[in-house]
Amino acid sequence: MESSLDRYLREHSSRPCEALSWIEKQTNIRTKYPQMLSGPVQGELLKMLVQISGAETALEIGSFTGYSSACIALGLPEGGRLDAYEINDELEDLMREGWERAGVSGKIRLHLGDAAELLAAEACGGSGSGTRRYDFAFIDANKREYLRYYELVLPLLRPGGLLVADDVLWDGKVYADPVPHDAQTAGLVAFNDFVAADPRVEAVVLPLRDGLSIIRKK
């Protein structure tokens, strides 16, 4: 259920376009966990960060139903490119229809499968994403694997590029006393601690929805 704070933020942020509202509605109708959707406030922030940073190339790990992908692509200029990785191929039709409605299909290249395995294989093979450089990256996938995603993505990010990681506060579990011992929480705690101490980047955590980490590569 939407909190009064979340409602206020939504009502005082720019409204999503009709295509994004369609994706949100279809996500609620056609998926079991619609709360995984980024939503209008976070989506607007992603689009704005892409625009402010001047990004032309972007990478996304965990596309779900394509809402965040559409927001990122809307922020990219004409000729921009987003490589979107999603493990659940059952969502492909929904993603592609939403992107078509938003007019961003030509900017997005979808990669179906385990992102960590695909990126690692491409890096080892010296082709595909392993040879690309990105201006912007967004991570919103398996929380157990966040640190692995980070180590795969950071070398692909240009100096000055932005990496945004979602759900880093994990409903307050990462700073609870005591911290729960489940694998997802442990993965996020390890990720947050590592990023905070990593001299290669600058980072700030925002308490938006379930926590966003905004990371800038030096």
mmCIF file of the C-alpha atoms, coordinates in Angstrom:
data_MODEL
# 
_entry.id   MODEL 
# 
loop_
_atom_site.group_PDB 
_atom_site.id 
_atom_site.type_symbol 
_atom_site.label_atom_id 
_atom_site.label_alt_id 
_atom_site.label_comp_id 
_atom_site.label_asym_id 
_atom_site.label_entity_id 
_atom_site.label_seq_id 
_atom_site.pdbx_PDB_ins_code 
_atom_site.Cartn_x 
_atom_site.Cartn_y 
_atom_site.Cartn_z 
_atom_site.occupancy 
_atom_site.B_iso_or_equiv 
_atom_site.pdbx_formal_charge 
_atom_site.auth_seq_id 
_atom_site.auth_comp_id 
_atom_site.auth_asym_id 
_atom_site.auth_atom_id 
_atom_site.pdbx_PDB_model_num 
ATOM 1   C CA . MET A 1 1   ? 0.000  0.000   0.000   1.00 0.00 ? 1   MET A CA 1 
ATOM 2   C CA . GLU A 1 2   ? 1.305  3.452   -0.932  1.00 0.00 ? 2   GLU A CA 1 
ATOM 3   C CA . SER A 1 3   ? 2.442  5.509   2.065   1.00 0.00 ? 3   SER A CA 1 
ATOM 4   C CA . SER A 1 4   ? 1.505  9.167   2.478   1.00 0.00 ? 4   SER A CA 1 
ATOM 5   C CA . LEU A 1 5   ? 5.142  10.105  1.801   1.00 0.00 ? 5   LEU A CA 1 
ATOM 6   C CA . ASP A 1 6   ? 5.310  8.042   -1.389  1.00 0.00 ? 6   ASP A CA 1 
ATOM 7   C CA . ARG A 1 7   ? 2.020  9.560   -2.560  1.00 0.00 ? 7   ARG A CA 1 
ATOM 8   C CA . TYR A 1 8   ? 3.308  13.076  -1.898  1.00 0.00 ? 8   TYR A CA 1 
ATOM 9   C CA . LEU A 1 9   ? 6.531  12.371  -3.798  1.00 0.00 ? 9   LEU A CA 1 
ATOM 10  C CA . ARG A 1 10  ? 4.580  10.942  -6.729  1.00 0.00 ? 10  ARG A CA 1 
ATOM 11  C CA . GLU A 1 11  ? 2.139  13.851  -6.825  1.00 0.00 ? 11  GLU A CA 1 
ATOM 12  C CA . HIS A 1 12  ? 4.950  16.414  -6.797  1.00 0.00 ? 12  HIS A CA 1 
ATOM 13  C CA . SER A 1 13  ? 7.187  14.767  -9.392  1.00 0.00 ? 13  SER A CA 1 
ATOM 14  C CA . SER A 1 14  ? 6.777  14.897  -13.163 1.00 0.00 ? 14  SER A CA 1 
ATOM 15  C CA . ARG A 1 15  ? 4.023  12.632  -14.426 1.00 0.00 ? 15  ARG A CA 1 
ATOM 16  C CA . PRO A 1 16  ? 5.011  9.517   -16.399 1.00 0.00 ? 16  PRO A CA 1 
ATOM 17  C CA . CYS A 1 17  ? 4.019  9.305   -20.042 1.00 0.00 ? 17  CYS A CA 1 
ATOM 18  C CA . GLU A 1 18  ? 1.097  7.152   -21.132 1.00 0.00 ? 18  GLU A CA 1 
ATOM 19  C CA . ALA A 1 19  ? 3.368  4.272   -22.162 1.00 0.00 ? 19  ALA A CA 1 
ATOM 20  C CA . LEU A 1 20  ? 4.963  4.084   -18.711 1.00 0.00 ? 20  LEU A CA 1 
ATOM 21  C CA . SER A 1 21  ? 1.539  4.105   -17.079 1.00 0.00 ? 21  SER A CA 1 
ATOM 22  C CA . TRP A 1 22  ? 0.576  1.236   -19.388 1.00 0.00 ? 22  TRP A CA 1 
ATOM 23  C CA . ILE A 1 23  ? 3.646  -0.779  -18.335 1.00 0.00 ? 23  ILE A CA 1 
ATOM 24  C CA . GLU A 1 24  ? 2.827  -0.168  -14.668 1.00 0.00 ? 24  GLU A CA 1 
ATOM 25  C CA . LYS A 1 25  ? -0.795 -1.273  -15.150 1.00 0.00 ? 25  LYS A CA 1 
ATOM 26  C CA . GLN A 1 26  ? 0.193  -4.404  -17.080 1.00 0.00 ? 26  GLN A CA 1 
ATOM 27  C CA . THR A 1 27  ? 2.792  -5.253  -14.455 1.00 0.00 ? 27  THR A CA 1 
ATOM 28  C CA . ASN A 1 28  ? 0.102  -5.148  -11.778 1.00 0.00 ? 28  ASN A CA 1 
ATOM 29  C CA . ILE A 1 29  ? -2.212 -7.309  -13.868 1.00 0.00 ? 29  ILE A CA 1 
ATOM 30  C CA . ARG A 1 30  ? 0.239  -9.840  -15.298 1.00 0.00 ? 30  ARG A CA 1 
ATOM 31  C CA . THR A 1 31  ? 2.949  -10.455 -12.684 1.00 0.00 ? 31  THR A CA 1 
ATOM 32  C CA . LYS A 1 32  ? 3.045  -11.934 -9.180  1.00 0.00 ? 32  LYS A CA 1 
ATOM 33  C CA . TYR A 1 33  ? 5.346  -9.305  -7.688  1.00 0.00 ? 33  TYR A CA 1 
ATOM 34  C CA . PRO A 1 34  ? 4.372  -5.925  -9.170  1.00 0.00 ? 34  PRO A CA 1 
ATOM 35  C CA . GLN A 1 35  ? 6.130  -4.137  -6.273  1.00 0.00 ? 35  GLN A CA 1 
ATOM 36  C CA . MET A 1 36  ? 9.391  -4.930  -8.067  1.00 0.00 ? 36  MET A CA 1 
ATOM 37  C CA . LEU A 1 37  ? 8.530  -2.199  -10.596 1.00 0.00 ? 37  LEU A CA 1 
ATOM 38  C CA . SER A 1 38  ? 10.684 0.921   -10.283 1.00 0.00 ? 38  SER A CA 1 
ATOM 39  C CA . GLY A 1 39  ? 7.662  3.216   -10.296 1.00 0.00 ? 39  GLY A CA 1 
ATOM 40  C CA . PRO A 1 40  ? 7.137  6.796   -11.505 1.00 0.00 ? 40  PRO A CA 1 
ATOM 41  C CA . VAL A 1 41  ? 9.346  8.710   -9.024  1.00 0.00 ? 41  VAL A CA 1 
ATOM 42  C CA . GLN A 1 42  ? 12.337 6.415   -9.317  1.00 0.00 ? 42  GLN A CA 1 
ATOM 43  C CA . GLY A 1 43  ? 11.796 6.148   -13.056 1.00 0.00 ? 43  GLY A CA 1 
ATOM 44  C CA . GLU A 1 44  ? 11.830 9.924   -13.425 1.00 0.00 ? 44  GLU A CA 1 
ATOM 45  C CA . LEU A 1 45  ? 15.038 10.075  -11.380 1.00 0.00 ? 45  LEU A CA 1 
ATOM 46  C CA . LEU A 1 46  ? 16.706 7.473   -13.613 1.00 0.00 ? 46  LEU A CA 1 
ATOM 47  C CA . LYS A 1 47  ? 15.696 9.382   -16.733 1.00 0.00 ? 47  LYS A CA 1 
ATOM 48  C CA . MET A 1 48  ? 16.954 12.644  -15.246 1.00 0.00 ? 48  MET A CA 1 
ATOM 49  C CA . LEU A 1 49  ? 20.285 11.148  -14.132 1.00 0.00 ? 49  LEU A CA 1 
ATOM 50  C CA . VAL A 1 50  ? 20.834 9.856   -17.658 1.00 0.00 ? 50  VAL A CA 1 
ATOM 51  C CA . GLN A 1 51  ? 20.053 13.292  -19.085 1.00 0.00 ? 51  GLN A CA 1 
ATOM 52  C CA . ILE A 1 52  ? 22.144 15.228  -16.539 1.00 0.00 ? 52  ILE A CA 1 
ATOM 53  C CA . SER A 1 53  ? 25.144 12.946  -17.023 1.00 0.00 ? 53  SER A CA 1 
ATOM 54  C CA . GLY A 1 54  ? 24.971 13.278  -20.803 1.00 0.00 ? 54  GLY A CA 1 
ATOM 55  C CA . ALA A 1 55  ? 25.005 9.508   -21.163 1.00 0.00 ? 55  ALA A CA 1 
ATOM 56  C CA . GLU A 1 56  ? 24.808 8.022   -24.636 1.00 0.00 ? 56  GLU A CA 1 
ATOM 57  C CA . THR A 1 57  ? 25.341 4.365   -23.727 1.00 0.00 ? 57  THR A CA 1 
ATOM 58  C CA . ALA A 1 58  ? 23.728 2.516   -20.835 1.00 0.00 ? 58  ALA A CA 1 
ATOM 59  C CA . LEU A 1 59  ? 23.624 -0.929  -19.257 1.00 0.00 ? 59  LEU A CA 1 
ATOM 60  C CA . GLU A 1 60  ? 20.837 -2.430  -17.155 1.00 0.00 ? 60  GLU A CA 1 
ATOM 61  C CA . ILE A 1 61  ? 20.964 -5.628  -15.105 1.00 0.00 ? 61  ILE A CA 1 
ATOM 62  C CA . GLY A 1 62  ? 17.448 -6.717  -14.237 1.00 0.00 ? 62  GLY A CA 1 
ATOM 63  C CA . SER A 1 63  ? 14.784 -5.270  -16.525 1.00 0.00 ? 63  SER A CA 1 
ATOM 64  C CA . PHE A 1 64  ? 11.693 -7.007  -15.068 1.00 0.00 ? 64  PHE A CA 1 
ATOM 65  C CA . THR A 1 65  ? 8.778  -5.695  -17.181 1.00 0.00 ? 65  THR A CA 1 
ATOM 66  C CA . GLY A 1 66  ? 10.753 -2.951  -18.891 1.00 0.00 ? 66  GLY A CA 1 
ATOM 67  C CA . TYR A 1 67  ? 9.656  0.125   -16.931 1.00 0.00 ? 67  TYR A CA 1 
ATOM 68  C CA . SER A 1 68  ? 13.131 1.208   -15.793 1.00 0.00 ? 68  SER A CA 1 
ATOM 69  C CA . SER A 1 69  ? 14.545 0.330   -19.215 1.00 0.00 ? 69  SER A CA 1 
ATOM 70  C CA . ALA A 1 70  ? 12.022 2.616   -20.871 1.00 0.00 ? 70  ALA A CA 1 
ATOM 71  C CA . CYS A 1 71  ? 12.870 5.436   -18.447 1.00 0.00 ? 71  CYS A CA 1 
ATOM 72  C CA . ILE A 1 72  ? 16.596 5.102   -19.079 1.00 0.00 ? 72  ILE A CA 1 
ATOM 73  C CA . ALA A 1 73  ? 16.069 4.941   -22.843 1.00 0.00 ? 73  ALA A CA 1 
ATOM 74  C CA . LEU A 1 74  ? 13.818 8.016   -22.745 1.00 0.00 ? 74  LEU A CA 1 
ATOM 75  C CA . GLY A 1 75  ? 16.722 9.889   -21.155 1.00 0.00 ? 75  GLY A CA 1 
ATOM 76  C CA . LEU A 1 76  ? 19.167 8.817   -23.859 1.00 0.00 ? 76  LEU A CA 1 
ATOM 77  C CA . PRO A 1 77  ? 19.627 11.019  -26.938 1.00 0.00 ? 77  PRO A CA 1 
ATOM 78  C CA . GLU A 1 78  ? 18.745 9.930   -30.444 1.00 0.00 ? 78  GLU A CA 1 
ATOM 79  C CA . GLY A 1 79  ? 21.242 7.260   -31.403 1.00 0.00 ? 79  GLY A CA 1 
ATOM 80  C CA . GLY A 1 80  ? 21.741 6.278   -27.759 1.00 0.00 ? 80  GLY A CA 1 
ATOM 81  C CA . ARG A 1 81  ? 21.905 2.607   -26.790 1.00 0.00 ? 81  ARG A CA 1 
ATOM 82  C CA . LEU A 1 82  ? 20.826 0.576   -23.783 1.00 0.00 ? 82  LEU A CA 1 
ATOM 83  C CA . ASP A 1 83  ? 21.907 -3.034  -23.265 1.00 0.00 ? 83  ASP A CA 1 
ATOM 84  C CA . ALA A 1 84  ? 19.215 -4.563  -21.043 1.00 0.00 ? 84  ALA A CA 1 
ATOM 85  C CA . TYR A 1 85  ? 19.758 -7.913  -19.318 1.00 0.00 ? 85  TYR A CA 1 
ATOM 86  C CA . GLU A 1 86  ? 16.817 -9.944  -17.969 1.00 0.00 ? 86  GLU A CA 1 
ATOM 87  C CA . ILE A 1 87  ? 16.810 -13.565 -16.822 1.00 0.00 ? 87  ILE A CA 1 
ATOM 88  C CA . ASN A 1 88  ? 13.033 -14.157 -17.146 1.00 0.00 ? 88  ASN A CA 1 
ATOM 89  C CA . ASP A 1 89  ? 12.251 -14.691 -20.822 1.00 0.00 ? 89  ASP A CA 1 
ATOM 90  C CA . GLU A 1 90  ? 8.515  -14.958 -20.060 1.00 0.00 ? 90  GLU A CA 1 
ATOM 91  C CA . LEU A 1 91  ? 8.468  -11.175 -19.680 1.00 0.00 ? 91  LEU A CA 1 
ATOM 92  C CA . GLU A 1 92  ? 9.896  -10.464 -23.146 1.00 0.00 ? 92  GLU A CA 1 
ATOM 93  C CA . ASP A 1 93  ? 6.582  -9.768  -24.897 1.00 0.00 ? 93  ASP A CA 1 
ATOM 94  C CA . LEU A 1 94  ? 5.495  -7.323  -22.185 1.00 0.00 ? 94  LEU A CA 1 
ATOM 95  C CA . MET A 1 95  ? 8.845  -5.539  -22.252 1.00 0.00 ? 95  MET A CA 1 
ATOM 96  C CA . ARG A 1 96  ? 8.903  -5.182  -26.017 1.00 0.00 ? 96  ARG A CA 1 
ATOM 97  C CA . GLU A 1 97  ? 5.330  -3.913  -26.245 1.00 0.00 ? 97  GLU A CA 1 
ATOM 98  C CA . GLY A 1 98  ? 5.998  -1.321  -23.542 1.00 0.00 ? 98  GLY A CA 1 
ATOM 99  C CA . TRP A 1 99  ? 9.173  -0.134  -25.261 1.00 0.00 ? 99  TRP A CA 1 
ATOM 100 C CA . GLU A 1 100 ? 7.315  0.097   -28.569 1.00 0.00 ? 100 GLU A CA 1 
ATOM 101 C CA . ARG A 1 101 ? 4.586  2.194   -26.970 1.00 0.00 ? 101 ARG A CA 1 
ATOM 102 C CA . ALA A 1 102 ? 7.243  4.473   -25.438 1.00 0.00 ? 102 ALA A CA 1 
ATOM 103 C CA . GLY A 1 103 ? 9.000  4.840   -28.789 1.00 0.00 ? 103 GLY A CA 1 
ATOM 104 C CA . VAL A 1 104 ? 12.332 3.535   -27.487 1.00 0.00 ? 104 VAL A CA 1 
ATOM 105 C CA . SER A 1 105 ? 12.550 0.068   -29.059 1.00 0.00 ? 105 SER A CA 1 
ATOM 106 C CA . GLY A 1 106 ? 15.285 1.222   -31.403 1.00 0.00 ? 106 GLY A CA 1 
ATOM 107 C CA . LYS A 1 107 ? 17.479 2.264   -28.467 1.00 0.00 ? 107 LYS A CA 1 
ATOM 108 C CA . ILE A 1 108 ? 17.266 -1.005  -26.504 1.00 0.00 ? 108 ILE A CA 1 
ATOM 109 C CA . ARG A 1 109 ? 19.059 -4.279  -27.127 1.00 0.00 ? 109 ARG A CA 1 
ATOM 110 C CA . LEU A 1 110 ? 17.625 -7.077  -24.939 1.00 0.00 ? 110 LEU A CA 1 
ATOM 111 C CA . HIS A 1 111 ? 19.848 -9.884  -23.647 1.00 0.00 ? 111 HIS A CA 1 
ATOM 112 C CA . LEU A 1 112 ? 17.944 -12.817 -22.131 1.00 0.00 ? 112 LEU A CA 1 
ATOM 113 C CA . GLY A 1 113 ? 19.761 -14.964 -19.557 1.00 0.00 ? 113 GLY A CA 1 
ATOM 114 C CA . ASP A 1 114 ? 21.840 -14.674 -16.408 1.00 0.00 ? 114 ASP A CA 1 
ATOM 115 C CA . ALA A 1 115 ? 23.527 -11.265 -16.630 1.00 0.00 ? 115 ALA A CA 1 
ATOM 116 C CA . ALA A 1 116 ? 26.578 -12.234 -14.574 1.00 0.00 ? 116 ALA A CA 1 
ATOM 117 C CA . GLU A 1 117 ? 27.237 -15.287 -16.705 1.00 0.00 ? 117 GLU A CA 1 
ATOM 118 C CA . LEU A 1 118 ? 26.635 -13.447 -19.989 1.00 0.00 ? 118 LEU A CA 1 
ATOM 119 C CA . LEU A 1 119 ? 28.833 -10.469 -19.068 1.00 0.00 ? 119 LEU A CA 1 
ATOM 120 C CA . ALA A 1 120 ? 31.610 -12.709 -17.760 1.00 0.00 ? 120 ALA A CA 1 
ATOM 121 C CA . ALA A 1 121 ? 31.531 -14.838 -20.918 1.00 0.00 ? 121 ALA A CA 1 
ATOM 122 C CA . GLU A 1 122 ? 31.583 -11.769 -23.168 1.00 0.00 ? 122 GLU A CA 1 
ATOM 123 C CA . ALA A 1 123 ? 34.502 -10.273 -21.232 1.00 0.00 ? 123 ALA A CA 1 
ATOM 124 C CA . CYS A 1 124 ? 36.495 -13.503 -21.471 1.00 0.00 ? 124 CYS A CA 1 
ATOM 125 C CA . GLY A 1 125 ? 35.684 -13.841 -25.158 1.00 0.00 ? 125 GLY A CA 1 
ATOM 126 C CA . GLY A 1 126 ? 36.809 -10.307 -25.951 1.00 0.00 ? 126 GLY A CA 1 
ATOM 127 C CA . SER A 1 127 ? 33.553 -9.543  -27.745 1.00 0.00 ? 127 SER A CA 1 
ATOM 128 C CA . GLY A 1 128 ? 30.125 -8.133  -27.006 1.00 0.00 ? 128 GLY A CA 1 
ATOM 129 C CA . SER A 1 129 ? 29.774 -6.153  -23.794 1.00 0.00 ? 129 SER A CA 1 
ATOM 130 C CA . GLY A 1 130 ? 33.325 -7.044  -22.817 1.00 0.00 ? 130 GLY A CA 1 
ATOM 131 C CA . THR A 1 131 ? 34.607 -4.522  -25.367 1.00 0.00 ? 131 THR A CA 1 
ATOM 132 C CA . ARG A 1 132 ? 31.964 -1.839  -24.800 1.00 0.00 ? 132 ARG A CA 1 
ATOM 133 C CA . ARG A 1 133 ? 32.126 1.202   -22.579 1.00 0.00 ? 133 ARG A CA 1 
ATOM 134 C CA . TYR A 1 134 ? 29.094 2.627   -20.839 1.00 0.00 ? 134 TYR A CA 1 
ATOM 135 C CA . ASP A 1 135 ? 28.230 6.065   -19.503 1.00 0.00 ? 135 ASP A CA 1 
ATOM 136 C CA . PHE A 1 136 ? 25.456 4.842   -17.193 1.00 0.00 ? 136 PHE A CA 1 
ATOM 137 C CA . ALA A 1 137 ? 24.515 1.552   -15.509 1.00 0.00 ? 137 ALA A CA 1 
ATOM 138 C CA . PHE A 1 138 ? 21.571 0.385   -13.409 1.00 0.00 ? 138 PHE A CA 1 
ATOM 139 C CA . ILE A 1 139 ? 21.562 -2.737  -11.227 1.00 0.00 ? 139 ILE A CA 1 
ATOM 140 C CA . ASP A 1 140 ? 18.259 -4.173  -10.001 1.00 0.00 ? 140 ASP A CA 1 
ATOM 141 C CA . ALA A 1 141 ? 18.539 -7.953  -10.020 1.00 0.00 ? 141 ALA A CA 1 
ATOM 142 C CA . ASN A 1 142 ? 19.515 -10.820 -7.682  1.00 0.00 ? 142 ASN A CA 1 
ATOM 143 C CA . LYS A 1 143 ? 20.548 -9.163  -4.407  1.00 0.00 ? 143 LYS A CA 1 
ATOM 144 C CA . ARG A 1 144 ? 22.895 -12.055 -3.605  1.00 0.00 ? 144 ARG A CA 1 
ATOM 145 C CA . GLU A 1 145 ? 24.934 -11.176 -6.682  1.00 0.00 ? 145 GLU A CA 1 
ATOM 146 C CA . TYR A 1 146 ? 25.213 -7.393  -6.350  1.00 0.00 ? 146 TYR A CA 1 
ATOM 147 C CA . LEU A 1 147 ? 28.925 -7.408  -5.587  1.00 0.00 ? 147 LEU A CA 1 
ATOM 148 C CA . ARG A 1 148 ? 29.586 -9.709  -8.534  1.00 0.00 ? 148 ARG A CA 1 
ATOM 149 C CA . TYR A 1 149 ? 27.563 -7.456  -10.841 1.00 0.00 ? 149 TYR A CA 1 
ATOM 150 C CA . TYR A 1 150 ? 29.475 -4.444  -9.534  1.00 0.00 ? 150 TYR A CA 1 
ATOM 151 C CA . GLU A 1 151 ? 32.866 -5.969  -10.291 1.00 0.00 ? 151 GLU A CA 1 
ATOM 152 C CA . LEU A 1 152 ? 31.716 -6.915  -13.782 1.00 0.00 ? 152 LEU A CA 1 
ATOM 153 C CA . VAL A 1 153 ? 30.146 -3.546  -14.572 1.00 0.00 ? 153 VAL A CA 1 
ATOM 154 C CA . LEU A 1 154 ? 32.696 -1.111  -13.113 1.00 0.00 ? 154 LEU A CA 1 
ATOM 155 C CA . PRO A 1 155 ? 35.435 -1.907  -15.672 1.00 0.00 ? 155 PRO A CA 1 
ATOM 156 C CA . LEU A 1 156 ? 32.877 -1.273  -18.434 1.00 0.00 ? 156 LEU A CA 1 
ATOM 157 C CA . LEU A 1 157 ? 31.936 2.141   -17.045 1.00 0.00 ? 157 LEU A CA 1 
ATOM 158 C CA . ARG A 1 158 ? 33.825 5.167   -18.340 1.00 0.00 ? 158 ARG A CA 1 
ATOM 159 C CA . PRO A 1 159 ? 35.574 7.466   -15.853 1.00 0.00 ? 159 PRO A CA 1 
ATOM 160 C CA . GLY A 1 160 ? 32.932 9.878   -14.582 1.00 0.00 ? 160 GLY A CA 1 
ATOM 161 C CA . GLY A 1 161 ? 30.163 7.452   -15.451 1.00 0.00 ? 161 GLY A CA 1 
ATOM 162 C CA . LEU A 1 162 ? 27.280 6.704   -13.087 1.00 0.00 ? 162 LEU A CA 1 
ATOM 163 C CA . LEU A 1 163 ? 26.164 3.380   -11.638 1.00 0.00 ? 163 LEU A CA 1 
ATOM 164 C CA . VAL A 1 164 ? 22.828 3.230   -9.797  1.00 0.00 ? 164 VAL A CA 1 
ATOM 165 C CA . ALA A 1 165 ? 22.001 0.232   -7.583  1.00 0.00 ? 165 ALA A CA 1 
ATOM 166 C CA . ASP A 1 166 ? 18.431 -0.340  -6.409  1.00 0.00 ? 166 ASP A CA 1 
ATOM 167 C CA . ASP A 1 167 ? 17.060 -1.797  -3.136  1.00 0.00 ? 167 ASP A CA 1 
ATOM 168 C CA . VAL A 1 168 ? 20.260 -1.199  -1.163  1.00 0.00 ? 168 VAL A CA 1 
ATOM 169 C CA . LEU A 1 169 ? 18.403 -0.505  2.116   1.00 0.00 ? 169 LEU A CA 1 
ATOM 170 C CA . TRP A 1 170 ? 16.279 -3.660  1.745   1.00 0.00 ? 170 TRP A CA 1 
ATOM 171 C CA . ASP A 1 171 ? 13.408 -2.638  3.994   1.00 0.00 ? 171 ASP A CA 1 
ATOM 172 C CA . GLY A 1 172 ? 15.871 -1.575  6.692   1.00 0.00 ? 172 GLY A CA 1 
ATOM 173 C CA . LYS A 1 173 ? 17.376 -5.027  7.068   1.00 0.00 ? 173 LYS A CA 1 
ATOM 174 C CA . VAL A 1 174 ? 20.903 -3.888  6.142   1.00 0.00 ? 174 VAL A CA 1 
ATOM 175 C CA . TYR A 1 175 ? 21.090 -1.622  9.205   1.00 0.00 ? 175 TYR A CA 1 
ATOM 176 C CA . ALA A 1 176 ? 18.926 -3.644  11.607  1.00 0.00 ? 176 ALA A CA 1 
ATOM 177 C CA . ASP A 1 177 ? 20.330 -4.753  14.959  1.00 0.00 ? 177 ASP A CA 1 
ATOM 178 C CA . PRO A 1 178 ? 20.942 -7.587  14.621  1.00 0.00 ? 178 PRO A CA 1 
ATOM 179 C CA . VAL A 1 179 ? 21.241 -7.839  10.841  1.00 0.00 ? 179 VAL A CA 1 
ATOM 180 C CA . PRO A 1 180 ? 19.269 -10.828 9.480   1.00 0.00 ? 180 PRO A CA 1 
ATOM 181 C CA . HIS A 1 181 ? 21.323 -13.722 8.140   1.00 0.00 ? 181 HIS A CA 1 
ATOM 182 C CA . ASP A 1 182 ? 19.403 -14.423 4.923   1.00 0.00 ? 182 ASP A CA 1 
ATOM 183 C CA . ALA A 1 183 ? 21.435 -14.541 1.720   1.00 0.00 ? 183 ALA A CA 1 
ATOM 184 C CA . GLN A 1 184 ? 19.838 -11.498 0.090   1.00 0.00 ? 184 GLN A CA 1 
ATOM 185 C CA . THR A 1 185 ? 20.468 -9.230  3.057   1.00 0.00 ? 185 THR A CA 1 
ATOM 186 C CA . ALA A 1 186 ? 24.021 -10.565 3.398   1.00 0.00 ? 186 ALA A CA 1 
ATOM 187 C CA . GLY A 1 187 ? 24.643 -9.841  -0.285  1.00 0.00 ? 187 GLY A CA 1 
ATOM 188 C CA . LEU A 1 188 ? 23.466 -6.256  0.034   1.00 0.00 ? 188 LEU A CA 1 
ATOM 189 C CA . VAL A 1 189 ? 25.446 -5.647  3.252   1.00 0.00 ? 189 VAL A CA 1 
ATOM 190 C CA . ALA A 1 190 ? 28.597 -6.896  1.534   1.00 0.00 ? 190 ALA A CA 1 
ATOM 191 C CA . PHE A 1 191 ? 27.887 -4.718  -1.500  1.00 0.00 ? 191 PHE A CA 1 
ATOM 192 C CA . ASN A 1 192 ? 27.188 -1.563  0.502   1.00 0.00 ? 192 ASN A CA 1 
ATOM 193 C CA . ASP A 1 193 ? 30.273 -2.023  2.696   1.00 0.00 ? 193 ASP A CA 1 
ATOM 194 C CA . PHE A 1 194 ? 32.503 -2.696  -0.301  1.00 0.00 ? 194 PHE A CA 1 
ATOM 195 C CA . VAL A 1 195 ? 31.306 0.308   -2.301  1.00 0.00 ? 195 VAL A CA 1 
ATOM 196 C CA . ALA A 1 196 ? 31.670 2.644   0.691   1.00 0.00 ? 196 ALA A CA 1 
ATOM 197 C CA . ALA A 1 197 ? 35.348 1.635   1.008   1.00 0.00 ? 197 ALA A CA 1 
ATOM 198 C CA . ASP A 1 198 ? 36.164 1.406   -2.713  1.00 0.00 ? 198 ASP A CA 1 
ATOM 199 C CA . PRO A 1 199 ? 38.698 4.120   -3.688  1.00 0.00 ? 199 PRO A CA 1 
ATOM 200 C CA . ARG A 1 200 ? 37.712 3.816   -7.345  1.00 0.00 ? 200 ARG A CA 1 
ATOM 201 C CA . VAL A 1 201 ? 34.341 5.487   -6.788  1.00 0.00 ? 201 VAL A CA 1 
ATOM 202 C CA . GLU A 1 202 ? 32.319 8.121   -4.948  1.00 0.00 ? 202 GLU A CA 1 
ATOM 203 C CA . ALA A 1 203 ? 28.912 7.073   -3.633  1.00 0.00 ? 203 ALA A CA 1 
ATOM 204 C CA . VAL A 1 204 ? 25.829 8.376   -1.866  1.00 0.00 ? 204 VAL A CA 1 
ATOM 205 C CA . VAL A 1 205 ? 22.827 6.342   -0.683  1.00 0.00 ? 205 VAL A CA 1 
ATOM 206 C CA . LEU A 1 206 ? 19.361 7.896   -1.045  1.00 0.00 ? 206 LEU A CA 1 
ATOM 207 C CA . PRO A 1 207 ? 16.380 6.651   1.023   1.00 0.00 ? 207 PRO A CA 1 
ATOM 208 C CA . LEU A 1 208 ? 14.079 6.643   -2.016  1.00 0.00 ? 208 LEU A CA 1 
ATOM 209 C CA . ARG A 1 209 ? 11.699 3.670   -2.025  1.00 0.00 ? 209 ARG A CA 1 
ATOM 210 C CA . ASP A 1 210 ? 13.923 0.766   -0.849  1.00 0.00 ? 210 ASP A CA 1 
ATOM 211 C CA . GLY A 1 211 ? 17.195 2.667   -1.176  1.00 0.00 ? 211 GLY A CA 1 
ATOM 212 C CA . LEU A 1 212 ? 19.213 3.835   -4.178  1.00 0.00 ? 212 LEU A CA 1 
ATOM 213 C CA . SER A 1 213 ? 22.994 3.946   -4.266  1.00 0.00 ? 213 SER A CA 1 
ATOM 214 C CA . ILE A 1 214 ? 24.323 6.543   -6.713  1.00 0.00 ? 214 ILE A CA 1 
ATOM 215 C CA . ILE A 1 215 ? 27.901 5.667   -7.581  1.00 0.00 ? 215 ILE A CA 1 
ATOM 216 C CA . ARG A 1 216 ? 30.300 7.740   -9.682  1.00 0.00 ? 216 ARG A CA 1 
ATOM 217 C CA . LYS A 1 217 ? 33.421 6.145   -11.107 1.00 0.00 ? 217 LYS A CA 1 
ATOM 218 C CA . LYS A 1 218 ? 36.458 8.383   -10.609 1.00 0.00 ? 218 LYS A CA 1 
# 
